[in-house]
Amino acid sequence: MANYRAIGAVCEAVVRLLQQSWRPELFDDATLQFRVYRTRNFDAPMDRGVSLFLYRVAVNTAARTPPARPVPPPPAGRQRRPQLPLDLHFLLTPWAQEASLEQEILGWMMRTLEDTPTLPAGLLNSLAPGVFHPDEQVQIVLGQLANEELFRIWDVLPGNYQISVPYIARVVYIDSELERLEAGPVLARQMDFGVIEDAP
């Protein structure tokens, strides 16, 4: 049950995971960058490294109703509105001047995420503390993106096509900042009758 900063925190956590796992000796002491990209960043991409591009955010309908996991009791009897469960769809793209290095980064990147498919709260809160509860986690899985869909994304991005891998971060639960007001149970019914008068 995270707050509204969860989307950005998850993207930064994936980048942070790759950055912390990277070892220079794996790539002949090459210096790599790890960044979250916006569309305009593809105009002048990095020389060597990995970029994360969030291209879609969707509501996870399977987790919306009923709740996928128990909700902790609200403090002091306060009720919150239902959580918003989201799936984050993003592309991870390796960058390098040489094709061989680019492919090595690609293989290392995919292996790293396969070894660490779950992001714990400590990593998710590395950018902004307190976004996620201590018992929360987010799962990273390979996305199902057809070649046509992938090419369509690159058609609208600046620059030339670059080999990329789709991933999904699921499920990101976002709490509401608004309280849900609920009245107590109805204990008695009171009927009141009136007289309707004809209009003059």
N, C-alpha and C positions, 0 to 999 in steps of 0.2 A: 504494500500500500504506500506508494510513493506520492510525491506532490507533483505539481505541474512542470517541474524542472527535469522530470525523469527522462524525457526523450533525448535531450542534450546530454544528460549524464550517461545514458547507455552508449551513445555514439562515442563519447570521449573514453569510456571504460574499455571499449573494444580496441581503440587506438592505443590506450595506455597498456593494455595486456600485450599487444604486439611489441610495443616499445620496450617494455620490461623484459620480454623474452628474447629479444634480439641480442646476438653476440657478434661483435665485429669480426672475430676470427673465422666465422662461418663464411664470410664473403670477402676474404682477402683484405680485411681491415677496411672495407668500404663503409662510408658514412651514409646511413639511411635516415630519411625523414618519415614521420608518421603524423598524418594530419586528417582532420575532417574537412571535406571539400564542399563548397557550394558550386553552382553551375559556372560562375565566372572564373573559378580557379582553374578550370580546364583550358582557359585561354593560354596560360603560361604554367604548365604543370611542373612539379619538382623534377630534378634530374634523376634521383634515386630514392626509392622509398615505397611507401604504401599509403594510398588515400582511401578514405571511407566516404561514400556519397549516399546519403539518405534520399531515396527516390519515391518512397511510398510509405504512408502510415495508414493502417487499416484497423478497424474494430474487430477483435476476436469474438465472433458470435458464439462460439462453443463455450467460452468462459464467461460470457455475459450473464446468462440465466440458465440454470441456477449457478450460484457462486461455485467456482472451481475449488475453493479452499476456505476453511473457516475464517471468519472475520473476528479479530479480537474485540472484546467488549469495549464500548465507547467509554471515555472517562466521564465520571460523575453523571452517568445516565444520559449523556448527550448522544444523539443519533446523527449519523452522517448519511448523505445521499449515496445511492449505489455507486460502486467503483466503475471506472472506465477501463476495460481491458484492451490493450493495444498490441498489435504486432508491427514491428519496425522492419521494413524491407530496405536493404542497403547493398551497394556494390563495393567490394574491395578490389582495388586495382593496383598491381605492382608497376613500378616505374623504374626504368634504367635506360642508359644510352646503348647498352649492348643487349642483344636478344638473349644471350646465354645467362647473363646476370638477372635479367627480368624473369626468366623462367625459373631460376633458382629461388628468387624471392617468392614467386608464386607458390612453388612447392613447399617452401618453409612456412609461409603464411597459412596455407591450408592445413598443414600438419599441426601447427601451433594451436589453431582453433579446434581441431579435432581432439587434441590432448586436453584442452580446457574448454569444454562445451558449456560450462555453467559459470556465470559471472556472480561472485558473492557480493554481499552488501559492502564489504570493505573496499572492493575495487569500484563498485558503482558509485560510492560516495567519495572517490578520490578527487573529483573535480569540485564538488560542492558538498560538504558534510551535511548529513541529516536529510538528504533527499529520499533515501530508502531506509526502511526499518532494518534493524540488525539481522532479522531472520529472513529477509527477502533475498531472492536471487532471480536472475534472468537467464534463460536458455538460448544458446546460439546454435542454429541449425542451418544446413545448406538450403537455399531457396530453390524453388521449382520455376525456372524462368526459361521459356522457349527461346530458341535462337532469334526468331522474328521479334519477340518482345525486347530482347537484349539489343538487337540492332536498332530498333525503334528508339530506344533510350539514347543510344549514341548518335542517332540522326539529329536529335535536338540539342545535344551537347556540343560546345565549341571544340574544335580540334578533330583529330582523326581517331578512328576506332582503336581502342586499347583492350587487350585481353583483360577480362574482369570476371569475378565470381560473385554470384548473388547469395546473400545470407539473410536470415530472418532472426530477429531478436524477439522472443516471445516468453511469457506474456508479461507485458508491463502494465501493472495495475496503478491507475491514478486516482487518488482520493479527491473527493469534493471538498471545497473550502466552506460549503454551506451546510448548515444544520438541517436535519429533517424534523419537522415539528409533527408530533403525533399526540393525539388526545387520548385520554384514558378510555377504558371500555364503557359502553352504554349500560347503565344499571337500571334506568327507569325510563319509561316512555310517557311523555306528557302531550296530550292532545288539546288543542285550543280551537274553538269554533267562533265564527263571526257571522255577521249578517250582511249580505250583499244588497245594497240599495240601488233601486233604479235611478238612472241619471235623469235629471229634470228636463 
